[in-house]
Amino acid sequence: MKTVTLSIAVATAVLATSASANQTPAEIEQADSRMTASQDYRSFYYPKRPNQYGQLDYIFINATNGTQFCEEEGYRDAIGGSIGCGEDESSYVTYDWYQQRWESQSTGSKNQCYPVYRTITCGSSIPELP
C-alpha cells in the first residue's frame, strides 16, 4: 500500500506525538491534555474490517465508513484521520447500510490512488484546538 501524507488536524497532532513513519500497524491510545475524561479519543492505524466473506480488508474513505467504524469501536464519531492510497486491482471494504455489513468493493484498474484510511481517530466529541 502506498502512503500519502495528508492528514486532518486532529490526526496530525496525534501522529506527531505518538507514532513514527515506519511504525508497524497497531492500535495506539493517546490522551491529550486539552481533553477531559468524557472527551476521550483513540487513533487506529491501518484499520480493517471483515468483508462479507470474513476476509479482513482496509476501509475505503467515504462520508459514512469512518463513523461506522468508530461506532463499532464504542465511540460516537470519526474526528480525524489520514489517507493511504489503495492499489489497482484490489478490493477494500465499504459499509452497506441496507445489508448492515461491510462489503468488498473492487478498485478496477484505472491507475490511480484509491483513498483508504491509513489512520482514523475516533472520539466521543470534537476536541477544542488551541
N, C-alpha and C positions, 0 to 999 in steps of 0.2 A: 504494500500500500504506500503510495506517495503521500507526503505531508506538505500542506500549505500552511504557512504561519500567519493565518488570520485568526483573530480571536475577539470575543466580546469582552468589554472592560472588566467585568467581574472575574471571568476566567483568566484574564491576563494577570490580575493581581494574585490569584491562587497559584497559577503556574510559576510566577516569579518567585514565590516563597516556598513552594513545596515540591517542584519537580524539575528534573533536568531534561534536556532534549533527547538523551539516549536512554531514558528510563524504560524499563520493561512494562508491558501492560499490567496495571494493578489499580485497585481502588485505594484512594487516599482520602482521609478525613482531614479537614482543615478548619481550625477555629480562628476567627478573626476578632481582634479586639474591639472593632466598631459594632459588633453584633451582640445581642443579648441571647440568653439561653433559648428563648422562644423563637429566635430567628436563625436557627441552625441551618447550615448548608453543607453539602458534600459534593466533591468532584469525582467523577468516574472517568477513567482513562481507557480508551478503546472499548466503549460499551458494546455489548452484543445482546441479542435476544434470539430465542429459538424460533425458527420458521415453522410452517405447517407440517413439516416432515421431521421436526425435532432437531434439526441441524442449527448450530449457532452461527449467526451472521452479524456483520456490522450493520448499523442503523442509518438509513437514508435521512438526511436533514429535510424536514418539511414543517409546516405550521403546527402539526399535532404530534409527531413522533416523540419529540423531546418531553412534552407534558405527560404523555402516556408512560414513557419510561420512568419519569420521576414519580408519578403516582404509584406505579408498581413497586418502587423502592421506598414508598412511605412519605414522600414529600408532596407539597402542594403544586409546585410548578418548576419548569426549567427556567433558570435565571441567568444562564451563561453557557459558553461552550466554545469550542474551536473546530475548525473544519479540516478534514482529511480528504484526499482525493481517492475515490474508488476507481478500480481498473476496468477497462473494456472487457467484455465477455465474462462478466462476473455477476453474482447476484447478491443483493443486500435486502434487508427486511424493511417493511413499512407496515404500520398498524392499520388493519382493516376494521373500521368502526362497525360495519354491518355484520361481519363474521365474529367480531370481538376476539381477534387473534392477530398475531404477527404473521405476515406472508412474504414470501420471496418475490422480488421484483428483479428482472434481468436488466442489465445495462445495455446490451447490444454491443455494437462495435462502431461507435461514432468518433473514436479517437478524441475523447475529451475527458475532463475531470468530472466525476460524479460525486456530488457532495455527500459525505458521510461524517458522522460525529467522530472526531478524534478524542475530544473531551466533552463532557456535559456536566454542568453544575446544577444541582437541584437544591431547592430551598423552600422553606415554609413562608417566606416573604422576601420582597426585593430589598437588598441591603442599601443603606444610605452610604454614598461615597463622599469623601471629604471635599 
